Amino acid sequence: MRPYDIIKKKRDGGVNTKEEIEYMINGYLNEEIPDYQVAAWLMAIFFRHMQEEESYNLAEIMLKSGDTIDLSEIKGKKIDKHSTGGVGDKTTIAIAPMVASLGLKVAKLSGRSLGHTGGTIDKLEAIPGFKTDLQVKDFYRIANEVGIVVAGQTANIAPADKKIYALRDATATVEELSLIASSIMSKKLAVLSDGIVLDVKVGSGAFMKDIDEAKELAVIMLAIAKRHKRSAKALITNMNQPLGETVGNSLEVLEAVNTVKGNGPKDFTKLCIEISSHMADLSGIISYQEAKKKLVENIKNGVVSRKMKEWIKAQGGNEEVVDHPSNVLNISKEIIDFKADRAGYITYIDTEKVGMASMYLGAGRQKKEDSIDLSVGLKILKKLGDKVQDGETIARLFVSENSNVEFALDLLRQAYSIQKEASLNICNDIIFDVLE
C-alpha cells in the first residue's frame, strides 16, 4: 500500500477503504508518512468529500488511537451534549444542573477557547477554586454524588484527531463537512455515555454559515453515532447573533447563574430548556414535554440553582457564586461603551467579529498557548431588529490594561449594520430544526 495511490484514488473521486484510511492515519501518527502527503490527501477529501462509510471509518480509527472513558461506574443514565461552537455559548454551565435536577447524570469532557469561540473549561475556571483537572476516581465520585461533573479533555483522547486537526488548520481544510463530523464524533464517542445531543450552530458566528450545510453535518454525525449504537439527536440552532447578552468568561458565568435562578435572557433560557429536555427525552426516563414542564418548575422553586451550588462545591469552587455572583466573580470595572453612529435598526450582526472583538479584549486565544483574562468581555445591549438612537450604547466593553480596545471597537463597527428601515428578513428563532 502506498500513500500516492490512496491520494490519487481520492483525488479522482474514489472511495478510500477502511484499510487505506487506517494506513494514512496511523502512518502519520507514527511519523511513517510525511505531512505533505497527508496534507495532499486532506485536500483531495476537501474537494471530493467522503461518503458515510468513509466518515464512520475515519471517526472510528481516530477514536481507537487513544483512550476511552468508561462511565459504567456512574449509576443511572448518562447523557452528553456537544456544541459546534459559537459566541456567548455558555450552555453547559446552565444545562448541567438543569439536566441533573431531572435525575440524569451529566459526566462530560469540555475544551478551552480558541479563536472567536469560547471554551467551557475557561468559563468554569472563572469561578474561584473550581477544579477541572480531576483524577479519574474523583470524576466518578462527583458524578455519582452530585449528578454532574465537567472536566478538561485528557491528552490521550483521540490523539490522531489532534494531529490531523493541526494539519487541517495549517492547510485550509478545516471546513469540509465529513472531516468536521469525524473529528467531533471521534472525541464524543470516546466518552461512553448513553446518548448525545448535538447542538449544531448555524449563522454568522458559527463554523456553518448555511442551514443546509449545518443539517448535512448533523446527518453525518447522527449516522456515525447510530453505527456506534449510541442514541443521538441534533438541534440546528441560531448563531446569527451572540447567544444571550454576554461574551467573556466571568460575564458568561454570571449570566448562566442568573439563568438557573430564572433571571436569564429569553433566548438563552429557551435554548437551555430545549437542549435539557431533549437530553432527558433521549434517556427514556422522562418525555420531552414532561421534562420542559418539570424544568420550568425546578428553576422557579430553586432546585436547579441548589444543584448548581452542589456541583460547584464538589469541584472545589466557591458555591457562593450562585447566591452572590457579583461579589465572587472577577469582572473588570473598567468599562467602555460601543455606541451607534446613526439612528436606525440593527439589521445584521457579523457575530464572528463580535467574538473576535472579545478575543482582542483578552477573553479568548489566538493560539492555544495564549493566556486569557477571565475578567474582560462584552455585554450586548442591542440585538437583531432592535431600534437604536444615534449615540445609544449597543454594547459595553469590560477591559483591562492589556486589552486591544481600538481593534475591538473597530471590529464591532464592522460587525453591526444599522439601517434606516427595519428588516423584514430577520429570524430570531433560536431553534431551526431537530433531527434524530
Backbone torsions as a table, in degrees:
resi	resn	phi	psi	omega
1	MET	NA	134.0	-178.6
2	ARG	-124.8	139.1	175.8
3	PRO	-54.3	-39.7	-179.1
4	TYR	-53.0	-46.5	-177.1
5	ASP	-68.4	-37.2	179.4
6	ILE	-68.1	-42.0	177.1
7	ILE	-62.5	-47.0	-178.1
8	LYS	-62.4	-40.7	179.7
9	LYS	-59.8	-46.5	179.3
10	LYS	-70.8	-39.2	178.0
11	ARG	-57.4	-35.6	-177.6
12	ASP	-89.8	9.0	174.8
13	GLY	91.3	12.1	179.7
14	GLY	-79.7	175.0	180.0
15	VAL	-108.2	121.8	177.0
16	ASN	-76.0	134.6	177.9
17	THR	-74.7	166.5	176.6
18	LYS	-58.3	-41.3	-178.8
19	GLU	-63.2	-39.4	179.9
20	GLU	-68.0	-42.4	178.6
21	ILE	-64.1	-44.8	179.3
22	GLU	-60.3	-40.9	179.3
23	TYR	-60.9	-44.4	-179.3
24	MET	-68.4	-46.3	-175.9
25	ILE	-67.7	-51.0	-178.6
26	ASN	-67.5	-35.0	177.3
27	GLY	-63.7	-39.2	178.1
28	TYR	-71.0	-42.5	-179.7
29	LEU	-62.3	-36.7	-178.9
30	ASN	-91.1	6.7	178.0
31	GLU	61.5	32.4	176.0
32	GLU	-97.1	-19.6	176.7
33	ILE	-117.3	128.0	-176.7
34	PRO	-69.7	155.3	-176.6
35	ASP	-62.0	-31.0	-177.2
36	TYR	-67.1	-29.3	177.7
37	GLN	-77.3	-38.5	176.4
38	VAL	-66.7	-38.1	176.8
39	ALA	-61.5	-40.5	178.7
40	ALA	-65.1	-39.5	177.8
41	TRP	-65.0	-43.4	177.9
42	LEU	-62.6	-38.7	177.8
43	MET	-67.1	-36.6	175.9
44	ALA	-63.4	-40.9	176.4
45	ILE	-64.1	-40.0	-179.4
46	PHE	-55.8	-41.4	-177.3
47	PHE	-90.2	-30.0	-176.2
48	ARG	-102.7	-18.2	177.0
49	HIS	69.3	170.1	176.8
50	MET	-113.8	146.1	172.6
51	GLN	-80.6	169.1	-175.9
52	GLU	-54.3	-42.9	-179.0
53	GLU	-63.3	-39.9	178.9
54	GLU	-65.5	-43.6	179.3
55	SER	-61.8	-42.5	178.2
56	TYR	-61.6	-46.6	-179.0
57	ASN	-63.4	-41.3	178.8
58	LEU	-62.5	-45.7	178.0
59	ALA	-60.2	-44.2	-178.6
60	GLU	-62.5	-43.3	-178.3
61	ILE	-67.5	-43.3	178.7
62	MET	-67.6	-37.8	176.3
63	LEU	-58.7	-46.2	-175.6
64	LYS	-76.6	-5.6	177.9
65	SER	-74.4	-11.5	-177.2
66	GLY	-140.3	-157.5	-176.1
67	ASP	-83.9	160.8	166.8
68	THR	-118.1	154.2	179.7
69	ILE	-105.2	107.3	-178.9
70	ASP	-80.6	120.1	-178.2
71	LEU	-100.4	11.7	-175.3
72	SER	-64.3	-21.5	178.1
73	GLU	-76.4	-9.4	178.1
74	ILE	-95.8	121.5	-177.3
75	LYS	-73.3	146.7	175.8
76	GLY	92.2	-176.2	-178.4
77	LYS	-83.6	128.0	-179.8
78	LYS	-109.5	113.0	-179.2
79	ILE	-115.5	128.7	-178.4
80	ASP	-100.8	163.0	171.3
81	LYS	-140.1	152.9	178.6
82	HIS	-141.7	134.2	172.9
83	SER	-107.4	139.6	178.5
84	THR	-77.5	-0.5	171.3
85	GLY	103.9	135.6	179.7
86	GLY	-159.9	-161.1	-176.4
87	VAL	-114.4	123.0	-176.9
88	GLY	79.1	21.4	-175.4
89	ASP	-90.5	91.3	179.9
90	LYS	-110.1	28.2	-169.8
91	THR	-59.9	-42.1	-176.1
92	THR	-55.1	-38.4	-175.0
93	ILE	-65.4	-34.4	178.6
94	ALA	-89.6	-36.5	-175.9
95	ILE	-68.8	-40.4	-176.0
96	ALA	-53.5	-51.6	178.7
97	PRO	-70.1	-27.5	175.7
98	MET	-63.0	-50.3	-178.1
99	VAL	-65.2	-42.2	179.4
100	ALA	-63.7	-29.9	179.2
101	SER	-67.5	-15.5	178.1
102	LEU	-94.2	0.1	177.6
103	GLY	97.1	3.9	177.3
104	LEU	-90.7	167.9	176.3
105	LYS	-110.4	136.2	174.3
106	VAL	-116.9	108.4	179.0
107	ALA	-128.2	101.3	-170.7
108	LYS	-137.2	158.6	173.6
109	LEU	-106.7	136.4	-178.9
110	SER	-129.8	168.1	-175.5
111	GLY	-113.2	-176.0	179.6
112	ARG	-105.0	170.4	-178.4
113	SER	-73.0	149.8	172.0
114	LEU	-155.5	129.2	-178.9
115	GLY	68.6	-137.3	-174.1
116	HIS	-83.6	-8.0	-178.2
117	THR	-100.3	143.2	179.7
118	GLY	-83.9	169.9	179.2
119	GLY	-128.0	135.7	-176.5
120	THR	-59.2	-39.4	-176.4
121	ILE	-64.0	-43.0	176.6
122	ASP	-59.7	-41.7	-177.9
123	LYS	-65.5	-44.5	178.9
124	LEU	-63.7	-34.6	179.9
125	GLU	-73.5	-6.3	171.4
126	ALA	-72.8	-16.6	174.8
127	ILE	-82.7	117.1	-176.7
128	PRO	-52.1	127.4	175.9
129	GLY	88.5	-13.5	-174.6
130	PHE	-64.3	125.7	-177.5
131	LYS	-103.9	127.6	177.2
132	THR	-112.3	-9.3	176.7
133	ASP	-97.0	92.2	-171.2
134	LEU	-109.4	146.8	168.9
135	GLN	-69.9	151.8	-177.4
136	VAL	-57.4	-43.8	-178.3
137	LYS	-62.7	-35.3	178.3
138	ASP	-72.8	-35.8	176.4
139	PHE	-57.1	-49.4	179.5
140	TYR	-66.7	-43.4	-176.5
141	ARG	-61.9	-46.8	-178.7
142	ILE	-64.6	-41.1	178.9
143	ALA	-60.7	-42.6	-179.5
144	ASN	-70.9	-39.3	-176.0
145	GLU	-78.3	-38.1	-172.7
146	VAL	-108.0	-32.2	-176.8
147	GLY	98.6	-4.1	-179.5
148	ILE	-140.6	136.5	166.9
149	VAL	-152.6	132.8	178.0
150	VAL	-129.9	122.2	-177.9
151	ALA	-127.4	164.8	176.8
152	GLY	-73.3	152.4	-180.0
153	GLN	-66.6	136.4	178.9
154	THR	-78.6	158.5	-176.3
155	ALA	-66.0	-23.7	-173.8
156	ASN	-105.1	22.6	169.4
157	ILE	-87.6	117.0	178.3
158	ALA	44.8	58.7	-179.6
159	PRO	-60.5	-29.3	177.5
160	ALA	-62.5	-38.2	178.6
161	ASP	-64.3	-42.0	179.4
162	LYS	-57.8	-43.9	-177.7
163	LYS	-71.0	-42.0	178.6
164	ILE	-66.2	-40.5	-179.1
165	TYR	-63.1	-41.3	178.6
166	ALA	-59.1	-38.7	178.5
167	LEU	-71.5	-39.5	176.1
168	ARG	-60.5	-42.1	-178.9
169	ASP	-62.9	-34.9	-177.7
170	ALA	-84.3	-13.2	-174.5
171	THR	-120.6	17.6	176.2
172	ALA	57.7	40.0	177.7
173	THR	-121.3	20.3	-178.7
174	VAL	-67.0	-38.3	-165.5
175	GLU	-78.4	-2.4	-177.2
176	GLU	-71.9	130.1	-168.0
177	LEU	-62.7	-45.3	-177.5
178	SER	-66.8	-32.4	175.9
179	LEU	-70.2	-40.1	177.0
180	ILE	-61.7	-48.3	-177.7
181	ALA	-60.3	-46.1	-179.4
182	SER	-64.4	-39.2	179.5
183	SER	-63.0	-50.4	-178.9
184	ILE	-61.7	-48.6	-173.0
185	MET	-72.7	-27.1	176.6
186	SER	-62.5	-31.4	179.2
187	LYS	-85.4	-42.2	-177.4
188	LYS	-68.1	-37.1	-178.7
189	LEU	-75.2	-14.9	177.4
190	ALA	-68.6	-23.6	174.7
191	VAL	-95.9	115.5	-168.5
192	LEU	-83.0	65.9	178.2
193	SER	-80.3	172.2	178.0
194	ASP	-85.0	-15.8	-179.8
195	GLY	-172.9	163.3	-177.3
196	ILE	-136.8	131.7	168.4
197	VAL	-104.4	123.7	-178.4
198	LEU	-100.7	122.0	176.9
199	ASP	-99.1	98.3	-175.6
200	VAL	-94.7	107.0	-177.3
201	LYS	-78.6	143.8	176.7
202	VAL	-140.2	139.4	178.1
203	GLY	134.9	-168.2	-171.9
204	SER	-68.0	-17.1	179.3
205	GLY	-107.3	8.3	-177.3
206	ALA	-112.3	164.9	173.9
207	PHE	-67.3	-34.3	176.7
208	MET	-92.2	116.4	-178.9
209	LYS	-92.0	-19.1	-172.2
210	ASP	-116.9	134.9	-174.3
211	ILE	-66.2	-34.4	178.0
212	ASP	-66.4	-38.7	176.6
213	GLU	-65.2	-40.3	179.5
214	ALA	-62.3	-42.2	178.3
215	LYS	-65.6	-39.7	179.3
216	GLU	-62.8	-42.7	176.8
217	LEU	-60.7	-44.8	-179.9
218	ALA	-60.6	-42.7	-179.7
219	VAL	-61.7	-42.6	179.5
220	ILE	-63.6	-44.7	-178.9
221	MET	-66.2	-40.4	178.3
222	LEU	-63.8	-38.0	178.5
223	ALA	-64.7	-40.1	178.0
224	ILE	-64.7	-43.2	178.6
225	ALA	-61.7	-43.6	-179.5
226	LYS	-61.0	-42.3	179.4
227	ARG	-63.2	-26.8	178.2
228	HIS	-91.6	9.8	-179.9
229	LYS	56.1	38.1	178.2
230	ARG	-110.4	125.6	176.1
231	SER	-63.3	138.8	-178.7
232	ALA	-155.3	151.1	171.1
233	LYS	-134.7	157.1	174.7
234	ALA	-130.7	130.5	173.4
235	LEU	-105.7	130.0	175.3
236	ILE	-94.1	113.2	-170.9
237	THR	-122.8	157.4	-169.0
238	ASN	-81.5	121.7	174.0
239	MET	-126.9	40.8	175.5
240	ASN	-86.8	-0.1	172.2
241	GLN	-157.4	160.3	-179.6
242	PRO	-56.0	143.1	179.3
243	LEU	-79.1	126.0	-176.8
244	GLY	74.4	-145.6	-173.3
245	GLU	-123.3	-2.2	-175.6
246	THR	-130.6	149.2	174.3
247	VAL	-135.7	120.4	-174.4
248	GLY	131.6	152.7	-162.9
249	ASN	-67.3	-64.0	179.9
250	SER	-62.8	-38.5	179.3
251	LEU	-61.5	-38.6	-179.3
252	GLU	-73.3	-33.7	173.8
253	VAL	-62.2	-44.3	176.9
254	LEU	-55.4	-44.7	-179.5
255	GLU	-67.4	-40.3	178.4
256	ALA	-62.9	-41.9	177.8
257	VAL	-61.7	-47.3	178.4
258	ASN	-60.2	-35.5	-177.6
259	THR	-67.6	-43.9	-179.9
260	VAL	-69.8	-15.6	176.1
261	LYS	-94.4	3.1	176.3
262	GLY	90.3	11.8	-176.5
263	ASN	-118.7	24.9	-177.6
264	GLY	-87.7	167.3	175.9
265	PRO	-60.7	148.1	-174.1
266	LYS	-60.7	-44.0	-175.8
267	ASP	-66.3	-42.9	-179.3
268	PHE	-67.8	-43.1	178.5
269	THR	-59.7	-45.4	-179.0
270	LYS	-62.4	-45.2	-178.7
271	LEU	-63.1	-42.6	-179.8
272	CYS	-62.4	-43.1	179.1
273	ILE	-66.0	-40.1	179.6
274	GLU	-64.4	-50.5	-179.2
275	ILE	-62.2	-44.3	179.5
276	SER	-60.0	-40.9	-179.5
277	SER	-67.8	-37.8	176.9
278	HIS	-69.8	-35.9	175.0
279	MET	-62.3	-43.4	178.9
280	ALA	-63.6	-43.4	179.7
281	ASP	-60.8	-39.5	-179.1
282	LEU	-64.7	-27.9	-178.2
283	SER	-72.3	-23.6	-177.0
284	GLY	81.9	-0.8	-178.2
285	ILE	-81.0	-37.5	-176.6
286	ILE	-146.9	144.4	-177.3
287	SER	-74.4	162.2	178.7
288	TYR	-55.5	-50.0	-177.4
289	GLN	-65.5	-42.1	178.8
290	GLU	-64.4	-38.8	179.8
291	ALA	-63.8	-44.0	179.0
292	LYS	-58.3	-46.4	-179.1
293	LYS	-63.2	-43.9	-178.3
294	LYS	-66.9	-37.8	-179.9
295	LEU	-64.6	-40.4	177.6
296	VAL	-59.6	-42.8	178.4
297	GLU	-64.9	-45.5	-176.4
298	ASN	-65.5	-33.0	175.4
299	ILE	-69.4	-45.6	-176.7
300	LYS	-63.8	-40.3	-175.3
301	ASN	-93.4	6.8	172.4
302	GLY	86.9	3.7	-179.9
303	VAL	-63.2	-41.6	-177.0
304	VAL	-68.9	-44.1	-179.3
305	SER	-66.3	-35.9	176.5
306	ARG	-66.1	-37.8	177.4
307	LYS	-65.8	-37.7	176.8
308	MET	-63.0	-42.7	178.9
309	LYS	-61.1	-44.1	-179.9
310	GLU	-60.4	-43.5	180.0
311	TRP	-64.2	-49.2	-178.1
312	ILE	-60.8	-43.2	178.8
313	LYS	-62.3	-41.7	-177.8
314	ALA	-63.5	-30.1	179.6
315	GLN	-98.4	19.5	171.6
316	GLY	86.3	3.7	-177.5
317	GLY	-84.8	165.2	177.5
318	ASN	-80.6	103.3	-175.2
319	GLU	-68.0	-11.8	176.5
320	GLU	-64.8	-13.0	177.1
321	VAL	-59.1	-26.3	-179.3
322	VAL	-74.8	-42.1	-178.3
323	ASP	-85.2	-34.2	-176.6
324	HIS	-134.2	62.9	-173.8
325	PRO	-59.3	-38.6	-177.4
326	SER	-67.2	-25.8	178.6
327	ASN	-81.4	-25.8	-172.9
328	VAL	-96.4	-40.5	-174.8
329	LEU	-79.1	143.2	177.0
330	ASN	-88.1	96.6	179.0
331	ILE	-116.4	127.1	-176.7
332	SER	-55.8	140.8	177.1
333	LYS	-98.0	-1.0	177.0
334	GLU	-91.5	110.7	-171.4
335	ILE	-121.5	135.2	176.1
336	ILE	-124.4	133.8	-179.3
337	ASP	-90.0	136.2	169.3
338	PHE	-99.2	118.4	-171.6
339	LYS	-113.4	153.2	177.4
340	ALA	-67.5	139.0	179.0
341	ASP	-95.6	4.5	176.8
342	ARG	-162.8	163.4	175.7
343	ALA	-85.9	151.6	177.6
344	GLY	153.2	-153.1	-177.8
345	TYR	-121.7	142.1	176.1
346	ILE	-77.4	112.4	-175.0
347	THR	-105.1	-15.7	180.0
348	TYR	-158.1	142.3	173.5
349	ILE	-129.3	122.6	171.5
350	ASP	-82.8	91.5	-170.1
351	THR	-66.1	-29.9	176.9
352	GLU	-61.2	-39.5	178.2
353	LYS	-66.7	-33.6	175.6
354	VAL	-63.1	-43.9	176.9
355	GLY	-62.5	-39.4	178.3
356	MET	-66.9	-36.7	177.5
357	ALA	-60.3	-43.9	177.7
358	SER	-62.3	-39.1	178.4
359	MET	-61.9	-42.7	-179.3
360	TYR	-71.7	-18.4	171.1
361	LEU	-74.3	-19.3	178.7
362	GLY	117.6	2.1	-176.1
363	ALA	-80.9	-14.2	-178.0
364	GLY	-134.6	-176.4	-176.4
365	ARG	-117.5	137.5	167.9
366	GLN	-82.3	-36.6	178.1
367	LYS	-126.7	153.8	-175.7
368	LYS	-56.9	-32.2	-175.7
369	GLU	-84.0	-4.4	-179.7
370	ASP	-65.8	146.6	171.5
371	SER	-90.1	158.8	-178.9
372	ILE	-125.7	161.4	178.2
373	ASP	-107.4	112.3	-175.4
374	LEU	-71.3	-13.7	-172.7
375	SER	-89.7	-12.9	-171.8
376	VAL	-102.8	167.9	178.4
377	GLY	153.6	-157.6	-175.2
378	LEU	-130.5	144.9	166.8
379	LYS	-115.6	119.3	-176.1
380	ILE	-88.2	118.0	-178.7
381	LEU	-98.5	-24.5	-178.8
382	LYS	-127.8	137.5	-177.0
383	LYS	-127.3	-175.1	-174.9
384	LEU	-55.7	132.7	178.3
385	GLY	89.0	-12.7	-177.8
386	ASP	-71.8	144.8	174.6
387	LYS	-87.1	137.3	178.7
388	VAL	-130.0	149.7	174.1
389	GLN	-97.0	156.9	175.9
390	ASP	-59.2	125.0	-179.6
391	GLY	87.4	-1.3	179.4
392	GLU	-76.9	144.5	-178.6
393	THR	-73.6	126.9	177.3
394	ILE	-94.8	-39.6	-179.7
395	ALA	-150.3	151.8	175.7
396	ARG	-107.5	131.5	178.3
397	LEU	-99.5	122.4	174.3
398	PHE	-96.4	112.5	-166.6
399	VAL	-122.4	166.8	173.4
400	SER	-130.8	177.7	-178.6
401	GLU	-65.5	-19.4	179.9
402	ASN	-94.8	-2.7	-179.3
403	SER	-70.6	139.8	172.8
404	ASN	-89.7	79.7	-170.6
405	VAL	-65.2	-45.3	-176.9
406	GLU	-62.6	-40.7	179.3
407	PHE	-66.9	-40.7	178.4
408	ALA	-63.1	-44.1	178.1
409	LEU	-62.9	-39.7	178.3
410	ASP	-63.1	-41.2	177.4
411	LEU	-63.0	-39.3	178.9
412	LEU	-66.8	-37.6	176.3
413	ARG	-61.5	-39.3	178.4
414	GLN	-71.5	-30.2	-172.9
415	ALA	-74.8	-36.3	-172.9
416	TYR	-97.9	126.3	174.5
417	SER	-106.2	121.3	179.2
418	ILE	-115.3	120.8	-178.7
419	GLN	-117.9	157.2	-179.5
420	LYS	-63.2	-39.1	-177.4
421	GLU	-103.6	144.9	176.3
422	ALA	-68.2	144.0	178.5
423	SER	-83.1	139.3	177.0
424	LEU	-91.3	-2.7	-173.7
425	ASN	-102.5	7.0	-178.4
426	ILE	-78.5	129.4	175.3
427	CYS	-115.9	113.5	-179.8
428	ASN	-99.2	13.2	174.0
429	ASP	-57.7	136.5	-178.3
430	ILE	-86.3	-29.3	178.1
431	ILE	-122.6	125.1	-179.1
432	PHE	-90.0	-35.0	-176.1
433	ASP	-164.5	158.3	173.9
434	VAL	-127.0	124.6	-178.8
435	LEU	-115.6	143.1	178.7
436	GLU	-129.5	NA	NA
